[in-house]
Amino acid sequence: MEDEIKSLQKNKRWSLTKLLEGNKILQNKWVYRLKEEPDGNKRYKVRLVVKGFQQRQGIDFTKIFSLIVKMTTIKVILSIVVAENLHLE
């Protein structure tokens, strides 16, 4: 967890700000996953995520943005575009 917090700080992914009047603090949680390395070793990977279901559209957010996209997702989408002869923007 300490490595994840250091990474967030190093990459300037968040900063402390004052809570505006009328807004609420969204809760977050740690998500753990056991990852198997190519050499057979296993290690825990951790992410800090916000409980987005607490947000209300137009009040707590206007857009949804994800910082992380898996390469496999991009490959799947591109293969569907090619297979179906679609136009991608």
PDB file of N, CA, C and O in Angstrom:
ATOM      1  N   MET A   1       0.833  -1.191   0.000  1.00  0.00           N
ATOM      2  CA  MET A   1       0.000   0.000   0.000  1.00  0.00           C
ATOM      3  C   MET A   1       0.875   1.249   0.000  1.00  0.00           C
ATOM      4  O   MET A   1       0.552   2.248  -0.644  1.00  0.00           O
ATOM      5  N   GLU A   2       1.982   1.180   0.729  1.00  0.00           N
ATOM      6  CA  GLU A   2       2.884   2.337   0.759  1.00  0.00           C
ATOM      7  C   GLU A   2       3.464   2.612  -0.626  1.00  0.00           C
ATOM      8  O   GLU A   2       3.605   3.770  -1.019  1.00  0.00           O
ATOM      9  N   ASP A   3       3.803   1.548  -1.373  1.00  0.00           N
ATOM     10  CA  ASP A   3       4.325   1.733  -2.730  1.00  0.00           C
ATOM     11  C   ASP A   3       3.292   2.394  -3.630  1.00  0.00           C
ATOM     12  O   ASP A   3       3.639   3.255  -4.439  1.00  0.00           O
ATOM     13  N   GLU A   4       2.030   2.006  -3.502  1.00  0.00           N
ATOM     14  CA  GLU A   4       0.969   2.589  -4.319  1.00  0.00           C
ATOM     15  C   GLU A   4       0.796   4.076  -3.990  1.00  0.00           C
ATOM     16  O   GLU A   4       0.659   4.895  -4.900  1.00  0.00           O
ATOM     17  N   ILE A   5       0.801   4.428  -2.719  1.00  0.00           N
ATOM     18  CA  ILE A   5       0.669   5.837  -2.318  1.00  0.00           C
ATOM     19  C   ILE A   5       1.849   6.649  -2.841  1.00  0.00           C
ATOM     20  O   ILE A   5       1.660   7.754  -3.351  1.00  0.00           O
ATOM     21  N   LYS A   6       3.066   6.112  -2.721  1.00  0.00           N
ATOM     22  CA  LYS A   6       4.248   6.813  -3.239  1.00  0.00           C
ATOM     23  C   LYS A   6       4.149   7.015  -4.744  1.00  0.00           C
ATOM     24  O   LYS A   6       4.520   8.071  -5.257  1.00  0.00           O
ATOM     25  N   SER A   7       3.644   5.998  -5.459  1.00  0.00           N
ATOM     26  CA  SER A   7       3.486   6.098  -6.908  1.00  0.00           C
ATOM     27  C   SER A   7       2.465   7.180  -7.269  1.00  0.00           C
ATOM     28  O   SER A   7       2.693   7.957  -8.197  1.00  0.00           O
ATOM     29  N   LEU A   8       1.351   7.236  -6.549  1.00  0.00           N
ATOM     30  CA  LEU A   8       0.343   8.268  -6.799  1.00  0.00           C
ATOM     31  C   LEU A   8       0.905   9.665  -6.567  1.00  0.00           C
ATOM     32  O   LEU A   8       0.623  10.592  -7.326  1.00  0.00           O
ATOM     33  N   GLN A   9       1.698   9.808  -5.518  1.00  0.00           N
ATOM     34  CA  GLN A   9       2.297  11.108  -5.224  1.00  0.00           C
ATOM     35  C   GLN A   9       3.346  11.477  -6.258  1.00  0.00           C
ATOM     36  O   GLN A   9       3.394  12.616  -6.722  1.00  0.00           O
ATOM     37  N   LYS A  10       4.186  10.513  -6.621  1.00  0.00           N
ATOM     38  CA  LYS A  10       5.261  10.753  -7.581  1.00  0.00           C
ATOM     39  C   LYS A  10       4.708  11.183  -8.939  1.00  0.00           C
ATOM     40  O   LYS A  10       5.255  12.080  -9.580  1.00  0.00           O
ATOM     41  N   ASN A  11       3.625  10.541  -9.376  1.00  0.00           N
ATOM     42  CA  ASN A  11       3.030  10.840 -10.677  1.00  0.00           C
ATOM     43  C   ASN A  11       2.009  11.967 -10.623  1.00  0.00           C
ATOM     44  O   ASN A  11       1.342  12.263 -11.615  1.00  0.00           O
ATOM     45  N   LYS A  12       1.893  12.595  -9.452  1.00  0.00           N
ATOM     46  CA  LYS A  12       0.988  13.736  -9.258  1.00  0.00           C
ATOM     47  C   LYS A  12      -0.432  13.403  -9.696  1.00  0.00           C
ATOM     48  O   LYS A  12      -1.047  14.163 -10.443  1.00  0.00           O
ATOM     49  N   ARG A  13      -0.960  12.259  -9.231  1.00  0.00           N
ATOM     50  CA  ARG A  13      -2.302  11.806  -9.575  1.00  0.00           C
ATOM     51  C   ARG A  13      -3.361  12.385  -8.661  1.00  0.00           C
ATOM     52  O   ARG A  13      -4.552  12.276  -8.952  1.00  0.00           O
ATOM     53  N   TRP A  14      -2.955  12.996  -7.567  1.00  0.00           N
ATOM     54  CA  TRP A  14      -3.921  13.615  -6.653  1.00  0.00           C
ATOM     55  C   TRP A  14      -3.223  14.660  -5.817  1.00  0.00           C
ATOM     56  O   TRP A  14      -1.998  14.660  -5.688  1.00  0.00           O
ATOM     57  N   SER A  15      -4.011  15.547  -5.253  1.00  0.00           N
ATOM     58  CA  SER A  15      -3.478  16.553  -4.334  1.00  0.00           C
ATOM     59  C   SER A  15      -4.566  16.871  -3.313  1.00  0.00           C
ATOM     60  O   SER A  15      -5.757  16.734  -3.592  1.00  0.00           O
ATOM     61  N   LEU A  16      -4.145  17.290  -2.146  1.00  0.00           N
ATOM     62  CA  LEU A  16      -5.092  17.642  -1.103  1.00  0.00           C
ATOM     63  C   LEU A  16      -5.709  18.999  -1.409  1.00  0.00           C
ATOM     64  O   LEU A  16      -5.005  19.939  -1.779  1.00  0.00           O
ATOM     65  N   THR A  17      -7.007  19.096  -1.256  1.00  0.00           N
ATOM     66  CA  THR A  17      -7.715  20.361  -1.458  1.00  0.00           C
ATOM     67  C   THR A  17      -8.752  20.516  -0.363  1.00  0.00           C
ATOM     68  O   THR A  17      -9.080  19.564   0.345  1.00  0.00           O
ATOM     69  N   LYS A  18      -9.261  21.728  -0.235  1.00  0.00           N
ATOM     70  CA  LYS A  18     -10.333  21.961   0.731  1.00  0.00           C
ATOM     71  C   LYS A  18     -11.640  21.449   0.148  1.00  0.00           C
ATOM     72  O   LYS A  18     -11.896  21.584  -1.048  1.00  0.00           O
ATOM     73  N   LEU A  19     -12.457  20.863   1.000  1.00  0.00           N
ATOM     74  CA  LEU A  19     -13.765  20.374   0.582  1.00  0.00           C
ATOM     75  C   LEU A  19     -14.703  21.565   0.431  1.00  0.00           C
ATOM     76  O   LEU A  19     -14.899  22.341   1.366  1.00  0.00           O
ATOM     77  N   LEU A  20     -15.279  21.698  -0.761  1.00  0.00           N
ATOM     78  CA  LEU A  20     -16.191  22.801  -1.005  1.00  0.00           C
ATOM     79  C   LEU A  20     -17.480  22.599  -0.224  1.00  0.00           C
ATOM     80  O   LEU A  20     -17.917  21.470  -0.001  1.00  0.00           O
ATOM     81  N   GLU A  21     -18.079  23.703   0.184  1.00  0.00           N
ATOM     82  CA  GLU A  21     -19.311  23.640   0.968  1.00  0.00           C
ATOM     83  C   GLU A  21     -20.410  22.948   0.177  1.00  0.00           C
ATOM     84  O   GLU A  21     -20.613  23.246  -1.000  1.00  0.00           O
ATOM     85  N   GLY A  22     -21.111  22.040   0.809  1.00  0.00           N
ATOM     86  CA  GLY A  22     -22.184  21.310   0.162  1.00  0.00           C
ATOM     87  C   GLY A  22     -21.746  20.006  -0.488  1.00  0.00           C
ATOM     88  O   GLY A  22     -22.593  19.206  -0.888  1.00  0.00           O
ATOM     89  N   ASN A  23     -20.449  19.777  -0.602  1.00  0.00           N
ATOM     90  CA  ASN A  23     -19.952  18.531  -1.181  1.00  0.00           C
ATOM     91  C   ASN A  23     -19.667  17.522  -0.089  1.00  0.00           C
ATOM     92  O   ASN A  23     -19.518  17.877   1.080  1.00  0.00           O
ATOM     93  N   LYS A  24     -19.592  16.263  -0.484  1.00  0.00           N
ATOM     94  CA  LYS A  24     -19.285  15.222   0.486  1.00  0.00           C
ATOM     95  C   LYS A  24     -18.014  14.487   0.061  1.00  0.00           C
ATOM     96  O   LYS A  24     -17.631  14.496  -1.109  1.00  0.00           O
ATOM     97  N   ILE A  25     -17.389  13.868   1.020  1.00  0.00           N
ATOM     98  CA  ILE A  25     -16.184  13.087   0.751  1.00  0.00           C
ATOM     99  C   ILE A  25     -16.610  11.696   0.298  1.00  0.00           C
ATOM    100  O   ILE A  25     -17.415  11.040   0.960  1.00  0.00           O
ATOM    101  N   LEU A  26     -16.063  11.246  -0.839  1.00  0.00           N
ATOM    102  CA  LEU A  26     -16.361   9.901  -1.319  1.00  0.00           C
ATOM    103  C   LEU A  26     -15.423   8.916  -0.633  1.00  0.00           C
ATOM    104  O   LEU A  26     -14.236   9.191  -0.460  1.00  0.00           O
ATOM    105  N   GLN A  27     -15.960   7.781  -0.250  1.00  0.00           N
ATOM    106  CA  GLN A  27     -15.146   6.761   0.405  1.00  0.00           C
ATOM    107  C   GLN A  27     -14.321   6.024  -0.635  1.00  0.00           C
ATOM    108  O   GLN A  27     -14.648   6.021  -1.822  1.00  0.00           O
ATOM    109  N   ASN A  28     -13.255   5.406  -0.175  1.00  0.00           N
ATOM    110  CA  ASN A  28     -12.428   4.599  -1.061  1.00  0.00           C
ATOM    111  C   ASN A  28     -12.098   3.286  -0.374  1.00  0.00           C
ATOM    112  O   ASN A  28     -12.400   3.091   0.803  1.00  0.00           O
ATOM    113  N   LYS A  29     -11.478   2.394  -1.118  1.00  0.00           N
ATOM    114  CA  LYS A  29     -11.070   1.126  -0.524  1.00  0.00           C
ATOM    115  C   LYS A  29      -9.851   0.600  -1.269  1.00  0.00           C
ATOM    116  O   LYS A  29      -9.572   1.004  -2.398  1.00  0.00           O
ATOM    117  N   TRP A  30      -9.136  -0.303  -0.619  1.00  0.00           N
ATOM    118  CA  TRP A  30      -7.980  -0.960  -1.214  1.00  0.00           C
ATOM    119  C   TRP A  30      -8.450  -2.249  -1.865  1.00  0.00           C
ATOM    120  O   TRP A  30      -9.189  -3.022  -1.256  1.00  0.00           O
ATOM    121  N   VAL A  31      -8.025  -2.486  -3.105  1.00  0.00           N
ATOM    122  CA  VAL A  31      -8.346  -3.717  -3.816  1.00  0.00           C
ATOM    123  C   VAL A  31      -7.047  -4.492  -3.995  1.00  0.00           C
ATOM    124  O   VAL A  31      -6.077  -3.981  -4.554  1.00  0.00           O
ATOM    125  N   TYR A  32      -7.042  -5.732  -3.513  1.00  0.00           N
ATOM    126  CA  TYR A  32      -5.848  -6.572  -3.573  1.00  0.00           C
ATOM    127  C   TYR A  32      -6.009  -7.658  -4.626  1.00  0.00           C
ATOM    128  O   TYR A  32      -7.108  -8.161  -4.861  1.00  0.00           O
ATOM    129  N   ARG A  33      -4.893  -8.008  -5.255  1.00  0.00           N
ATOM    130  CA  ARG A  33      -4.901  -9.079  -6.241  1.00  0.00           C
ATOM    131  C   ARG A  33      -3.586  -9.832  -6.129  1.00  0.00           C
ATOM    132  O   ARG A  33      -2.532  -9.221  -5.951  1.00  0.00           O
ATOM    133  N   LEU A  34      -3.641 -11.133  -6.232  1.00  0.00           N
ATOM    134  CA  LEU A  34      -2.448 -11.962  -6.208  1.00  0.00           C
ATOM    135  C   LEU A  34      -1.993 -12.144  -7.648  1.00  0.00           C
ATOM    136  O   LEU A  34      -2.711 -12.720  -8.464  1.00  0.00           O
ATOM    137  N   LYS A  35      -0.799 -11.652  -7.958  1.00  0.00           N
ATOM    138  CA  LYS A  35      -0.291 -11.687  -9.324  1.00  0.00           C
ATOM    139  C   LYS A  35       0.830 -12.706  -9.421  1.00  0.00           C
ATOM    140  O   LYS A  35       1.726 -12.743  -8.578  1.00  0.00           O
ATOM    141  N   GLU A  36       0.771 -13.538 -10.467  1.00  0.00           N
ATOM    142  CA  GLU A  36       1.825 -14.523 -10.683  1.00  0.00           C
ATOM    143  C   GLU A  36       2.800 -13.977 -11.714  1.00  0.00           C
ATOM    144  O   GLU A  36       2.405 -13.625 -12.826  1.00  0.00           O
ATOM    145  N   GLU A  37       4.067 -13.909 -11.346  1.00  0.00           N
ATOM    146  CA  GLU A  37       5.118 -13.411 -12.223  1.00  0.00           C
ATOM    147  C   GLU A  37       5.521 -14.498 -13.211  1.00  0.00           C
ATOM    148  O   GLU A  37       5.245 -15.674 -12.976  1.00  0.00           O
ATOM    149  N   PRO A  38       6.177 -14.120 -14.323  1.00  0.00           N
ATOM    150  CA  PRO A  38       6.624 -15.121 -15.300  1.00  0.00           C
ATOM    151  C   PRO A  38       7.582 -16.172 -14.714  1.00  0.00           C
ATOM    152  O   PRO A  38       7.636 -17.305 -15.192  1.00  0.00           O
ATOM    153  N   ASP A  39       8.332 -15.784 -13.679  1.00  0.00           N
ATOM    154  CA  ASP A  39       9.274 -16.731 -13.073  1.00  0.00           C
ATOM    155  C   ASP A  39       8.600 -17.649 -12.050  1.00  0.00           C
ATOM    156  O   ASP A  39       9.279 -18.451 -11.409  1.00  0.00           O
ATOM    157  N   GLY A  40       7.282 -17.545 -11.887  1.00  0.00           N
ATOM    158  CA  GLY A  40       6.551 -18.418 -10.979  1.00  0.00           C
ATOM    159  C   GLY A  40       6.310 -17.833  -9.601  1.00  0.00           C
ATOM    160  O   GLY A  40       5.493 -18.360  -8.846  1.00  0.00           O
ATOM    161  N   ASN A  41       7.002 -16.758  -9.254  1.00  0.00           N
ATOM    162  CA  ASN A  41       6.780 -16.106  -7.957  1.00  0.00           C
ATOM    163  C   ASN A  41       5.418 -15.428  -7.947  1.00  0.00           C
ATOM    164  O   ASN A  41       4.910 -15.000  -8.983  1.00  0.00           O
ATOM    165  N   LYS A  42       4.842 -15.340  -6.761  1.00  0.00           N
ATOM    166  CA  LYS A  42       3.561 -14.668  -6.598  1.00  0.00           C
ATOM    167  C   LYS A  42       3.749 -13.455  -5.703  1.00  0.00           C
ATOM    168  O   LYS A  42       4.518 -13.490  -4.742  1.00  0.00           O
ATOM    169  N   ARG A  43       3.033 -12.372  -6.029  1.00  0.00           N
ATOM    170  CA  ARG A  43       3.095 -11.170  -5.201  1.00  0.00           C
ATOM    171  C   ARG A  43       1.734 -10.487  -5.206  1.00  0.00           C
ATOM    172  O   ARG A  43       0.938 -10.640  -6.132  1.00  0.00           O
ATOM    173  N   TYR A  44       1.501  -9.739  -4.158  1.00  0.00           N
ATOM    174  CA  TYR A  44       0.243  -8.997  -4.063  1.00  0.00           C
ATOM    175  C   TYR A  44       0.380  -7.672  -4.786  1.00  0.00           C
ATOM    176  O   TYR A  44       1.403  -6.994  -4.696  1.00  0.00           O
ATOM    177  N   LYS A  45      -0.662  -7.324  -5.497  1.00  0.00           N
ATOM    178  CA  LYS A  45      -0.735  -6.026  -6.152  1.00  0.00           C
ATOM    179  C   LYS A  45      -1.919  -5.307  -5.529  1.00  0.00           C
ATOM    180  O   LYS A  45      -2.941  -5.931  -5.241  1.00  0.00           O
ATOM    181  N   VAL A  46      -1.797  -4.019  -5.320  1.00  0.00           N
ATOM    182  CA  VAL A  46      -2.842  -3.280  -4.616  1.00  0.00           C
ATOM    183  C   VAL A  46      -3.171  -2.002  -5.385  1.00  0.00           C
ATOM    184  O   VAL A  46      -2.293  -1.375  -5.977  1.00  0.00           O
ATOM    185  N   ARG A  47      -4.442  -1.629  -5.365  1.00  0.00           N
ATOM    186  CA  ARG A  47      -4.911  -0.378  -5.965  1.00  0.00           C
ATOM    187  C   ARG A  47      -5.851   0.313  -4.996  1.00  0.00           C
ATOM    188  O   ARG A  47      -6.635  -0.333  -4.301  1.00  0.00           O
ATOM    189  N   LEU A  48      -5.763   1.634  -4.959  1.00  0.00           N
ATOM    190  CA  LEU A  48      -6.691   2.437  -4.176  1.00  0.00           C
ATOM    191  C   LEU A  48      -7.775   2.920  -5.129  1.00  0.00           C
ATOM    192  O   LEU A  48      -7.482   3.616  -6.101  1.00  0.00           O
ATOM    193  N   VAL A  49      -9.023   2.558  -4.859  1.00  0.00           N
ATOM    194  CA  VAL A  49     -10.127   2.926  -5.749  1.00  0.00           C
ATOM    195  C   VAL A  49     -11.203   3.664  -4.965  1.00  0.00           C
ATOM    196  O   VAL A  49     -11.407   3.422  -3.776  1.00  0.00           O
ATOM    197  N   VAL A  50     -11.885   4.567  -5.656  1.00  0.00           N
ATOM    198  CA  VAL A  50     -12.987   5.300  -5.031  1.00  0.00           C
ATOM    199  C   VAL A  50     -14.263   4.513  -5.255  1.00  0.00           C
ATOM    200  O   VAL A  50     -14.428   3.853  -6.280  1.00  0.00           O
ATOM    201  N   LYS A  51     -15.150   4.588  -4.303  1.00  0.00           N
ATOM    202  CA  LYS A  51     -16.451   3.924  -4.433  1.00  0.00           C
ATOM    203  C   LYS A  51     -17.347   4.855  -5.249  1.00  0.00           C
ATOM    204  O   LYS A  51     -18.133   5.631  -4.704  1.00  0.00           O
ATOM    205  N   GLY A  52     -17.205   4.755  -6.565  1.00  0.00           N
ATOM    206  CA  GLY A  52     -17.882   5.663  -7.480  1.00  0.00           C
ATOM    207  C   GLY A  52     -19.391   5.600  -7.437  1.00  0.00           C
ATOM    208  O   GLY A  52     -20.055   6.551  -7.848  1.00  0.00           O
ATOM    209  N   PHE A  53     -19.955   4.499  -6.946  1.00  0.00           N
ATOM    210  CA  PHE A  53     -21.410   4.383  -6.892  1.00  0.00           C
ATOM    211  C   PHE A  53     -22.026   5.388  -5.938  1.00  0.00           C
ATOM    212  O   PHE A  53     -23.245   5.558  -5.929  1.00  0.00           O
ATOM    213  N   GLN A  54     -21.205   6.062  -5.131  1.00  0.00           N
ATOM    214  CA  GLN A  54     -21.721   7.068  -4.204  1.00  0.00           C
ATOM    215  C   GLN A  54     -21.923   8.421  -4.883  1.00  0.00           C
ATOM    216  O   GLN A  54     -22.539   9.322  -4.314  1.00  0.00           O
ATOM    217  N   GLN A  55     -21.402   8.557  -6.100  1.00  0.00           N
ATOM    218  CA  GLN A  55     -21.503   9.826  -6.805  1.00  0.00           C
ATOM    219  C   GLN A  55     -22.883  10.008  -7.419  1.00  0.00           C
ATOM    220  O   GLN A  55     -23.581   9.041  -7.725  1.00  0.00           O
ATOM    221  N   ARG A  56     -23.258  11.269  -7.592  1.00  0.00           N
ATOM    222  CA  ARG A  56     -24.514  11.610  -8.252  1.00  0.00           C
ATOM    223  C   ARG A  56     -24.198  12.449  -9.479  1.00  0.00           C
ATOM    224  O   ARG A  56     -23.521  13.472  -9.383  1.00  0.00           O
ATOM    225  N   GLN A  57     -24.693  12.009 -10.639  1.00  0.00           N
ATOM    226  CA  GLN A  57     -24.395  12.697 -11.886  1.00  0.00           C
ATOM    227  C   GLN A  57     -24.885  14.138 -11.852  1.00  0.00           C
ATOM    228  O   GLN A  57     -25.999  14.424 -11.413  1.00  0.00           O
ATOM    229  N   GLY A  58     -24.035  15.028 -12.321  1.00  0.00           N
ATOM    230  CA  GLY A  58     -24.356  16.444 -12.338  1.00  0.00           C
ATOM    231  C   GLY A  58     -24.053  17.148 -11.034  1.00  0.00           C
ATOM    232  O   GLY A  58     -24.016  18.378 -10.987  1.00  0.00           O
ATOM    233  N   ILE A  59     -23.833  16.380  -9.962  1.00  0.00           N
ATOM    234  CA  ILE A  59     -23.513  16.962  -8.658  1.00  0.00           C
ATOM    235  C   ILE A  59     -22.060  16.654  -8.295  1.00  0.00           C
ATOM    236  O   ILE A  59     -21.265  17.563  -8.053  1.00  0.00           O
ATOM    237  N   ASP A  60     -21.723  15.367  -8.261  1.00  0.00           N
ATOM    238  CA  ASP A  60     -20.367  14.955  -7.904  1.00  0.00           C
ATOM    239  C   ASP A  60     -19.466  14.789  -9.120  1.00  0.00           C
ATOM    240  O   ASP A  60     -18.243  14.818  -8.983  1.00  0.00           O
ATOM    241  N   PHE A  61     -20.041  14.616 -10.303  1.00  0.00           N
ATOM    242  CA  PHE A  61     -19.231  14.455 -11.497  1.00  0.00           C
ATOM    243  C   PHE A  61     -20.037  14.814 -12.735  1.00  0.00           C
ATOM    244  O   PHE A  61     -21.267  14.762 -12.730  1.00  0.00           O
ATOM    245  N   THR A  62     -19.335  15.173 -13.783  1.00  0.00           N
ATOM    246  CA  THR A  62     -19.979  15.402 -15.073  1.00  0.00           C
ATOM    247  C   THR A  62     -19.390  14.488 -16.141  1.00  0.00           C
ATOM    248  O   THR A  62     -20.036  14.236 -17.158  1.00  0.00           O
ATOM    249  N   LYS A  63     -18.175  13.988 -15.927  1.00  0.00           N
ATOM    250  CA  LYS A  63     -17.530  13.089 -16.872  1.00  0.00           C
ATOM    251  C   LYS A  63     -16.964  11.900 -16.117  1.00  0.00           C
ATOM    252  O   LYS A  63     -16.667  11.995 -14.926  1.00  0.00           O
ATOM    253  N   ILE A  64     -16.819  10.793 -16.804  1.00  0.00           N
ATOM    254  CA  ILE A  64     -16.158   9.627 -16.232  1.00  0.00           C
ATOM    255  C   ILE A  64     -14.833   9.465 -16.947  1.00  0.00           C
ATOM    256  O   ILE A  64     -14.784   9.505 -18.177  1.00  0.00           O
ATOM    257  N   PHE A  65     -13.755   9.283 -16.194  1.00  0.00           N
ATOM    258  CA  PHE A  65     -12.417   9.173 -16.776  1.00  0.00           C
ATOM    259  C   PHE A  65     -11.652   8.074 -16.075  1.00  0.00           C
ATOM    260  O   PHE A  65     -11.592   8.037 -14.846  1.00  0.00           O
ATOM    261  N   SER A  66     -11.068   7.181 -16.847  1.00  0.00           N
ATOM    262  CA  SER A  66     -10.275   6.089 -16.293  1.00  0.00           C
ATOM    263  C   SER A  66      -8.829   6.282 -16.719  1.00  0.00           C
ATOM    264  O   SER A  66      -8.540   6.439 -17.905  1.00  0.00           O
ATOM    265  N   LEU A  67      -7.929   6.271 -15.756  1.00  0.00           N
ATOM    266  CA  LEU A  67      -6.521   6.464 -16.057  1.00  0.00           C
ATOM    267  C   LEU A  67      -5.852   5.210 -16.614  1.00  0.00           C
ATOM    268  O   LEU A  67      -4.786   5.290 -17.224  1.00  0.00           O
ATOM    269  N   ILE A  68      -6.468   4.072 -16.407  1.00  0.00           N
ATOM    270  CA  ILE A  68      -5.815   2.814 -16.753  1.00  0.00           C
ATOM    271  C   ILE A  68      -6.639   2.060 -17.787  1.00  0.00           C
ATOM    272  O   ILE A  68      -7.839   1.852 -17.608  1.00  0.00           O
ATOM    273  N   VAL A  69      -5.984   1.652 -18.870  1.00  0.00           N
ATOM    274  CA  VAL A  69      -6.613   0.805 -19.876  1.00  0.00           C
ATOM    275  C   VAL A  69      -5.679  -0.371 -20.104  1.00  0.00           C
ATOM    276  O   VAL A  69      -4.483  -0.190 -20.334  1.00  0.00           O
ATOM    277  N   LYS A  70      -6.224  -1.566 -20.041  1.00  0.00           N
ATOM    278  CA  LYS A  70      -5.400  -2.742 -20.279  1.00  0.00           C
ATOM    279  C   LYS A  70      -5.141  -2.880 -21.775  1.00  0.00           C
ATOM    280  O   LYS A  70      -6.018  -2.605 -22.595  1.00  0.00           O
ATOM    281  N   MET A  71      -3.941  -3.304 -22.118  1.00  0.00           N
ATOM    282  CA  MET A  71      -3.569  -3.486 -23.507  1.00  0.00           C
ATOM    283  C   MET A  71      -4.463  -4.519 -24.178  1.00  0.00           C
ATOM    284  O   MET A  71      -4.761  -4.394 -25.366  1.00  0.00           O
ATOM    285  N   THR A  72      -4.893  -5.533 -23.443  1.00  0.00           N
ATOM    286  CA  THR A  72      -5.762  -6.553 -24.032  1.00  0.00           C
ATOM    287  C   THR A  72      -7.093  -5.948 -24.464  1.00  0.00           C
ATOM    288  O   THR A  72      -7.667  -6.373 -25.467  1.00  0.00           O
ATOM    289  N   THR A  73      -7.592  -4.960 -23.718  1.00  0.00           N
ATOM    290  CA  THR A  73      -8.843  -4.298 -24.091  1.00  0.00           C
ATOM    291  C   THR A  73      -8.680  -3.559 -25.411  1.00  0.00           C
ATOM    292  O   THR A  73      -9.551  -3.629 -26.277  1.00  0.00           O
ATOM    293  N   ILE A  74      -7.571  -2.855 -25.565  1.00  0.00           N
ATOM    294  CA  ILE A  74      -7.308  -2.127 -26.815  1.00  0.00           C
ATOM    295  C   ILE A  74      -7.207  -3.105 -27.983  1.00  0.00           C
ATOM    296  O   ILE A  74      -7.751  -2.846 -29.056  1.00  0.00           O
ATOM    297  N   LYS A  75      -6.518  -4.223 -27.782  1.00  0.00           N
ATOM    298  CA  LYS A  75      -6.364  -5.221 -28.848  1.00  0.00           C
ATOM    299  C   LYS A  75      -7.708  -5.816 -29.249  1.00  0.00           C
ATOM    300  O   LYS A  75      -7.959  -6.028 -30.435  1.00  0.00           O
ATOM    301  N   VAL A  76      -8.572  -6.089 -28.276  1.00  0.00           N
ATOM    302  CA  VAL A  76      -9.889  -6.653 -28.573  1.00  0.00           C
ATOM    303  C   VAL A  76     -10.715  -5.665 -29.392  1.00  0.00           C
ATOM    304  O   VAL A  76     -11.337  -6.042 -30.385  1.00  0.00           O
ATOM    305  N   ILE A  77     -10.721  -4.413 -28.976  1.00  0.00           N
ATOM    306  CA  ILE A  77     -11.495  -3.395 -29.694  1.00  0.00           C
ATOM    307  C   ILE A  77     -10.974  -3.235 -31.118  1.00  0.00           C
ATOM    308  O   ILE A  77     -11.763  -3.163 -32.060  1.00  0.00           O
ATOM    309  N   LEU A  78      -9.657  -3.181 -31.284  1.00  0.00           N
ATOM    310  CA  LEU A  78      -9.090  -3.038 -32.627  1.00  0.00           C
ATOM    311  C   LEU A  78      -9.401  -4.251 -33.503  1.00  0.00           C
ATOM    312  O   LEU A  78      -9.656  -4.101 -34.698  1.00  0.00           O
ATOM    313  N   SER A  79      -9.381  -5.441 -32.922  1.00  0.00           N
ATOM    314  CA  SER A  79      -9.689  -6.637 -33.721  1.00  0.00           C
ATOM    315  C   SER A  79     -11.158  -6.645 -34.148  1.00  0.00           C
ATOM    316  O   SER A  79     -11.474  -7.092 -35.251  1.00  0.00           O
ATOM    317  N   ILE A  80     -12.064  -6.154 -33.288  1.00  0.00           N
ATOM    318  CA  ILE A  80     -13.481  -6.057 -33.660  1.00  0.00           C
ATOM    319  C   ILE A  80     -13.662  -5.043 -34.788  1.00  0.00           C
ATOM    320  O   ILE A  80     -14.435  -5.277 -35.717  1.00  0.00           O
ATOM    321  N   VAL A  81     -12.951  -3.918 -34.708  1.00  0.00           N
ATOM    322  CA  VAL A  81     -13.034  -2.886 -35.743  1.00  0.00           C
ATOM    323  C   VAL A  81     -12.592  -3.461 -37.086  1.00  0.00           C
ATOM    324  O   VAL A  81     -13.242  -3.229 -38.106  1.00  0.00           O
ATOM    325  N   VAL A  82     -11.491  -4.209 -37.087  1.00  0.00           N
ATOM    326  CA  VAL A  82     -10.989  -4.788 -38.334  1.00  0.00           C
ATOM    327  C   VAL A  82     -11.935  -5.872 -38.848  1.00  0.00           C
ATOM    328  O   VAL A  82     -12.250  -5.910 -40.037  1.00  0.00           O
ATOM    329  N   ALA A  83     -12.386  -6.751 -37.955  1.00  0.00           N
ATOM    330  CA  ALA A  83     -13.248  -7.865 -38.364  1.00  0.00           C
ATOM    331  C   ALA A  83     -14.589  -7.380 -38.929  1.00  0.00           C
ATOM    332  O   ALA A  83     -15.121  -7.983 -39.861  1.00  0.00           O
ATOM    333  N   GLU A  84     -15.128  -6.306 -38.377  1.00  0.00           N
ATOM    334  CA  GLU A  84     -16.429  -5.789 -38.794  1.00  0.00           C
ATOM    335  C   GLU A  84     -16.323  -4.648 -39.814  1.00  0.00           C
ATOM    336  O   GLU A  84     -17.329  -4.070 -40.225  1.00  0.00           O
ATOM    337  N   ASN A  85     -15.089  -4.338 -40.210  1.00  0.00           N
ATOM    338  CA  ASN A  85     -14.825  -3.249 -41.171  1.00  0.00           C
ATOM    339  C   ASN A  85     -15.463  -1.936 -40.702  1.00  0.00           C
ATOM    340  O   ASN A  85     -16.157  -1.264 -41.465  1.00  0.00           O
ATOM    341  N   LEU A  86     -15.214  -1.581 -39.428  1.00  0.00           N
ATOM    342  CA  LEU A  86     -15.770  -0.376 -38.840  1.00  0.00           C
ATOM    343  C   LEU A  86     -14.773   0.775 -38.887  1.00  0.00           C
ATOM    344  O   LEU A  86     -13.590   0.575 -39.164  1.00  0.00           O
ATOM    345  N   HIS A  87     -15.258   1.966 -38.615  1.00  0.00           N
ATOM    346  CA  HIS A  87     -14.406   3.160 -38.520  1.00  0.00           C
ATOM    347  C   HIS A  87     -14.201   3.487 -37.054  1.00  0.00           C
ATOM    348  O   HIS A  87     -15.167   3.548 -36.294  1.00  0.00           O
ATOM    349  N   LEU A  88     -12.974   3.697 -36.650  1.00  0.00           N
ATOM    350  CA  LEU A  88     -12.676   3.978 -35.237  1.00  0.00           C
ATOM    351  C   LEU A  88     -12.186   5.410 -35.073  1.00  0.00           C
ATOM    352  O   LEU A  88     -11.319   5.866 -35.819  1.00  0.00           O
ATOM    353  N   GLU A  89     -12.741   6.113 -34.099  1.00  0.00           N
ATOM    354  CA  GLU A  89     -12.287   7.471 -33.794  1.00  0.00           C
ATOM    355  C   GLU A  89     -11.717   7.502 -32.411  1.00  0.00           C
ATOM    356  O   GLU A  89     -11.274   8.554 -31.950  1.00  0.00           O
TER     357      GLU A  89
END
